[in-house]
Amino acid sequence: MHCREPLMLRLPKELKDWVKEEAQRNYSSQNSEVVRALLAAKKRADQKHAETAAD
C-alpha cells in the first residue's frame, strides 16, 4: 500500500476503545489496526463473492 488517502472517521466509543486496545496489544498504531481490520474484512468479502460466483 504505497498511496494512502486521509479519511475522517467517527466511531462509537465502544469500537474506538477496542481499536485502541488492539493497537496497544499489537504494539501498533490505531490507524494500522483499522487498516488491518478492513483488509481482513475485504479478504473475507472477496472470498465470499468468489465462492458465490463459482456456484
Backbone atoms as SQL, in Angstrom:
CREATE TABLE atoms (id INTEGER PRIMARY KEY, chain TEXT, resi INTEGER, resn TEXT, atom TEXT, x REAL, y REAL, z REAL);
INSERT INTO atoms VALUES
  (1, 'A', 1, 'MET', 'N', 0.846, -1.177, 0.000),
  (2, 'A', 1, 'MET', 'CA', 0.000, 0.000, 0.000),
  (3, 'A', 1, 'MET', 'C', 0.891, 1.239, 0.000),
  (4, 'A', 2, 'HIS', 'N', 1.099, 1.780, -1.156),
  (5, 'A', 2, 'HIS', 'CA', 2.008, 2.908, -1.259),
  (6, 'A', 2, 'HIS', 'C', 1.280, 4.248, -1.186),
  (7, 'A', 3, 'CYS', 'N', 0.108, 4.313, -1.748),
  (8, 'A', 3, 'CYS', 'CA', -0.648, 5.565, -1.766),
  (9, 'A', 3, 'CYS', 'C', -1.726, 5.497, -0.693),
  (10, 'A', 4, 'ARG', 'N', -1.676, 6.424, 0.232),
  (11, 'A', 4, 'ARG', 'CA', -2.677, 6.431, 1.303),
  (12, 'A', 4, 'ARG', 'C', -3.471, 7.721, 1.244),
  (13, 'A', 5, 'GLU', 'N', -4.752, 7.584, 1.395),
  (14, 'A', 5, 'GLU', 'CA', -5.655, 8.722, 1.376),
  (15, 'A', 5, 'GLU', 'C', -6.177, 8.973, 2.794),
  (16, 'A', 6, 'PRO', 'N', -6.214, 10.225, 3.225),
  (17, 'A', 6, 'PRO', 'CA', -6.760, 10.504, 4.557),
  (18, 'A', 6, 'PRO', 'C', -8.268, 10.256, 4.597),
  (19, 'A', 7, 'LEU', 'N', -8.746, 9.872, 5.776),
  (20, 'A', 7, 'LEU', 'CA', -10.166, 9.597, 5.968),
  (21, 'A', 7, 'LEU', 'C', -10.559, 10.046, 7.370),
  (22, 'A', 8, 'MET', 'N', -11.530, 10.928, 7.443),
  (23, 'A', 8, 'MET', 'CA', -12.075, 11.311, 8.745),
  (24, 'A', 8, 'MET', 'C', -13.081, 10.235, 9.121),
  (25, 'A', 9, 'LEU', 'N', -12.913, 9.634, 10.281),
  (26, 'A', 9, 'LEU', 'CA', -13.755, 8.517, 10.683),
  (27, 'A', 9, 'LEU', 'C', -14.249, 8.733, 12.101),
  (28, 'A', 10, 'ARG', 'N', -15.542, 8.675, 12.266),
  (29, 'A', 10, 'ARG', 'CA', -16.131, 8.780, 13.599),
  (30, 'A', 10, 'ARG', 'C', -16.614, 7.396, 14.002),
  (31, 'A', 11, 'LEU', 'N', -16.178, 6.936, 15.165),
  (32, 'A', 11, 'LEU', 'CA', -16.526, 5.607, 15.647),
  (33, 'A', 11, 'LEU', 'C', -17.307, 5.704, 16.949),
  (34, 'A', 12, 'PRO', 'N', -18.178, 4.742, 17.180),
  (35, 'A', 12, 'PRO', 'CA', -18.797, 4.662, 18.506),
  (36, 'A', 12, 'PRO', 'C', -17.699, 4.425, 19.541),
  (37, 'A', 13, 'LYS', 'N', -17.898, 4.924, 20.754),
  (38, 'A', 13, 'LYS', 'CA', -16.883, 4.824, 21.798),
  (39, 'A', 13, 'LYS', 'C', -16.426, 3.391, 22.018),
  (40, 'A', 14, 'GLU', 'N', -17.362, 2.461, 22.036),
  (41, 'A', 14, 'GLU', 'CA', -17.015, 1.056, 22.269),
  (42, 'A', 14, 'GLU', 'C', -16.047, 0.542, 21.199),
  (43, 'A', 15, 'LEU', 'N', -16.272, 0.891, 19.954),
  (44, 'A', 15, 'LEU', 'CA', -15.394, 0.453, 18.870),
  (45, 'A', 15, 'LEU', 'C', -14.052, 1.170, 18.922),
  (46, 'A', 16, 'LYS', 'N', -14.068, 2.446, 19.243),
  (47, 'A', 16, 'LYS', 'CA', -12.826, 3.223, 19.385),
  (48, 'A', 16, 'LYS', 'C', -11.967, 2.630, 20.495),
  (49, 'A', 17, 'ASP', 'N', -12.592, 2.280, 21.599),
  (50, 'A', 17, 'ASP', 'CA', -11.856, 1.669, 22.711),
  (51, 'A', 17, 'ASP', 'C', -11.244, 0.337, 22.291),
  (52, 'A', 18, 'TRP', 'N', -11.993, -0.453, 21.510),
  (53, 'A', 18, 'TRP', 'CA', -11.484, -1.735, 21.035),
  (54, 'A', 18, 'TRP', 'C', -10.268, -1.537, 20.137),
  (55, 'A', 19, 'VAL', 'N', -10.347, -0.577, 19.217),
  (56, 'A', 19, 'VAL', 'CA', -9.224, -0.290, 18.315),
  (57, 'A', 19, 'VAL', 'C', -7.999, 0.121, 19.127),
  (58, 'A', 20, 'LYS', 'N', -8.217, 0.960, 20.118),
  (59, 'A', 20, 'LYS', 'CA', -7.105, 1.415, 20.973),
  (60, 'A', 20, 'LYS', 'C', -6.472, 0.241, 21.707),
  (61, 'A', 21, 'GLU', 'N', -7.293, -0.647, 22.268),
  (62, 'A', 21, 'GLU', 'CA', -6.778, -1.816, 22.978),
  (63, 'A', 21, 'GLU', 'C', -6.013, -2.749, 22.041),
  (64, 'A', 22, 'GLU', 'N', -6.545, -2.967, 20.843),
  (65, 'A', 22, 'GLU', 'CA', -5.861, -3.827, 19.867),
  (66, 'A', 22, 'GLU', 'C', -4.510, -3.230, 19.476),
  (67, 'A', 23, 'ALA', 'N', -4.471, -1.929, 19.289),
  (68, 'A', 23, 'ALA', 'CA', -3.218, -1.265, 18.932),
  (69, 'A', 23, 'ALA', 'C', -2.188, -1.439, 20.044),
  (70, 'A', 24, 'GLN', 'N', -2.599, -1.257, 21.272),
  (71, 'A', 24, 'GLN', 'CA', -1.674, -1.428, 22.391),
  (72, 'A', 24, 'GLN', 'C', -1.201, -2.879, 22.484),
  (73, 'A', 25, 'ARG', 'N', -2.124, -3.806, 22.320),
  (74, 'A', 25, 'ARG', 'CA', -1.799, -5.234, 22.407),
  (75, 'A', 25, 'ARG', 'C', -0.818, -5.649, 21.304),
  (76, 'A', 26, 'ASN', 'N', -0.948, -5.048, 20.129),
  (77, 'A', 26, 'ASN', 'CA', -0.109, -5.410, 18.984),
  (78, 'A', 26, 'ASN', 'C', 1.058, -4.452, 18.764),
  (79, 'A', 27, 'TYR', 'N', 1.256, -3.531, 19.704),
  (80, 'A', 27, 'TYR', 'CA', 2.341, -2.545, 19.592),
  (81, 'A', 27, 'TYR', 'C', 2.309, -1.835, 18.238),
  (82, 'A', 28, 'SER', 'N', 1.120, -1.394, 17.862),
  (83, 'A', 28, 'SER', 'CA', 0.962, -0.697, 16.582),
  (84, 'A', 28, 'SER', 'C', 0.088, 0.534, 16.795),
  (85, 'A', 29, 'SER', 'N', -0.107, 1.276, 15.726),
  (86, 'A', 29, 'SER', 'CA', -0.946, 2.466, 15.817),
  (87, 'A', 29, 'SER', 'C', -2.416, 2.088, 15.655),
  (88, 'A', 30, 'GLN', 'N', -3.272, 2.955, 16.096),
  (89, 'A', 30, 'GLN', 'CA', -4.697, 2.737, 15.914),
  (90, 'A', 30, 'GLN', 'C', -5.028, 2.718, 14.424),
  (91, 'A', 31, 'ASN', 'N', -4.378, 3.573, 13.654),
  (92, 'A', 31, 'ASN', 'CA', -4.596, 3.593, 12.211),
  (93, 'A', 31, 'ASN', 'C', -4.255, 2.233, 11.601),
  (94, 'A', 32, 'SER', 'N', -3.111, 1.668, 12.004),
  (95, 'A', 32, 'SER', 'CA', -2.711, 0.355, 11.491),
  (96, 'A', 32, 'SER', 'C', -3.732, -0.719, 11.836),
  (97, 'A', 33, 'GLU', 'N', -4.309, -0.633, 13.007),
  (98, 'A', 33, 'GLU', 'CA', -5.322, -1.616, 13.415),
  (99, 'A', 33, 'GLU', 'C', -6.588, -1.485, 12.582),
  (100, 'A', 34, 'VAL', 'N', -6.988, -0.272, 12.289),
  (101, 'A', 34, 'VAL', 'CA', -8.174, -0.065, 11.441),
  (102, 'A', 34, 'VAL', 'C', -7.897, -0.618, 10.045),
  (103, 'A', 35, 'VAL', 'N', -6.725, -0.331, 9.492),
  (104, 'A', 35, 'VAL', 'CA', -6.358, -0.839, 8.165),
  (105, 'A', 35, 'VAL', 'C', -6.338, -2.360, 8.182),
  (106, 'A', 36, 'ARG', 'N', -5.740, -2.957, 9.210),
  (107, 'A', 36, 'ARG', 'CA', -5.677, -4.415, 9.310),
  (108, 'A', 36, 'ARG', 'C', -7.075, -5.022, 9.341),
  (109, 'A', 37, 'ALA', 'N', -7.959, -4.442, 10.142),
  (110, 'A', 37, 'ALA', 'CA', -9.324, -4.968, 10.254),
  (111, 'A', 37, 'ALA', 'C', -10.081, -4.836, 8.935),
  (112, 'A', 38, 'LEU', 'N', -9.911, -3.718, 8.265),
  (113, 'A', 38, 'LEU', 'CA', -10.589, -3.528, 6.985),
  (114, 'A', 38, 'LEU', 'C', -10.056, -4.474, 5.913),
  (115, 'A', 39, 'LEU', 'N', -8.737, -4.679, 5.881),
  (116, 'A', 39, 'LEU', 'CA', -8.164, -5.622, 4.919),
  (117, 'A', 39, 'LEU', 'C', -8.669, -7.041, 5.171),
  (118, 'A', 40, 'ALA', 'N', -8.792, -7.428, 6.440),
  (119, 'A', 40, 'ALA', 'CA', -9.303, -8.754, 6.770),
  (120, 'A', 40, 'ALA', 'C', -10.765, -8.886, 6.334),
  (121, 'A', 41, 'ALA', 'N', -11.555, -7.850, 6.561),
  (122, 'A', 41, 'ALA', 'CA', -12.959, -7.874, 6.143),
  (123, 'A', 41, 'ALA', 'C', -13.074, -7.933, 4.624),
  (124, 'A', 42, 'LYS', 'N', -12.205, -7.191, 3.939),
  (125, 'A', 42, 'LYS', 'CA', -12.204, -7.200, 2.473),
  (126, 'A', 42, 'LYS', 'C', -11.855, -8.585, 1.951),
  (127, 'A', 43, 'LYS', 'N', -10.864, -9.223, 2.551),
  (128, 'A', 43, 'LYS', 'CA', -10.451, -10.564, 2.132),
  (129, 'A', 43, 'LYS', 'C', -11.610, -11.549, 2.291),
  (130, 'A', 44, 'ARG', 'N', -12.308, -11.480, 3.436),
  (131, 'A', 44, 'ARG', 'CA', -13.460, -12.363, 3.653),
  (132, 'A', 44, 'ARG', 'C', -14.553, -12.102, 2.624),
  (133, 'A', 45, 'ALA', 'N', -14.833, -10.838, 2.340),
  (134, 'A', 45, 'ALA', 'CA', -15.873, -10.489, 1.366),
  (135, 'A', 45, 'ALA', 'C', -15.485, -10.948, -0.033),
  (136, 'A', 46, 'ASP', 'N', -14.216, -10.756, -0.408),
  (137, 'A', 46, 'ASP', 'CA', -13.750, -11.192, -1.723),
  (138, 'A', 46, 'ASP', 'C', -13.883, -12.704, -1.867),
  (139, 'A', 47, 'GLN', 'N', -13.543, -13.457, -0.811),
  (140, 'A', 47, 'GLN', 'CA', -13.656, -14.916, -0.849),
  (141, 'A', 47, 'GLN', 'C', -15.120, -15.338, -0.983),
  (142, 'A', 48, 'LYS', 'N', -15.988, -14.663, -0.245),
  (143, 'A', 48, 'LYS', 'CA', -17.413, -14.976, -0.298),
  (144, 'A', 48, 'LYS', 'C', -17.954, -14.705, -1.699),
  (145, 'A', 49, 'HIS', 'N', -17.564, -13.577, -2.299),
  (146, 'A', 49, 'HIS', 'CA', -18.035, -13.248, -3.652),
  (147, 'A', 49, 'HIS', 'C', -17.509, -14.258, -4.667),
  (148, 'A', 50, 'ALA', 'N', -16.273, -14.685, -4.498),
  (149, 'A', 50, 'ALA', 'CA', -15.683, -15.670, -5.416),
  (150, 'A', 50, 'ALA', 'C', -16.408, -17.004, -5.306),
  (151, 'A', 51, 'GLU', 'N', -16.750, -17.410, -4.082),
  (152, 'A', 51, 'GLU', 'CA', -17.492, -18.658, -3.888),
  (153, 'A', 51, 'GLU', 'C', -18.886, -18.566, -4.498),
  (154, 'A', 52, 'THR', 'N', -19.523, -17.427, -4.353),
  (155, 'A', 52, 'THR', 'CA', -20.859, -17.215, -4.913),
  (156, 'A', 52, 'THR', 'C', -20.806, -17.245, -6.435),
  (157, 'A', 53, 'ALA', 'N', -19.786, -16.636, -7.007),
  (158, 'A', 53, 'ALA', 'CA', -19.649, -16.598, -8.464),
  (159, 'A', 53, 'ALA', 'C', -19.357, -17.985, -9.032),
  (160, 'A', 54, 'ALA', 'N', -18.707, -18.844, -8.244),
  (161, 'A', 54, 'ALA', 'CA', -18.353, -20.179, -8.703),
  (162, 'A', 54, 'ALA', 'C', -19.562, -21.113, -8.692),
  (163, 'A', 55, 'ASP', 'N', -20.600, -20.759, -7.954),
  (164, 'A', 55, 'ASP', 'CA', -21.799, -21.636, -7.854),
  (165, 'A', 55, 'ASP', 'C', -22.651, -21.584, -9.079);
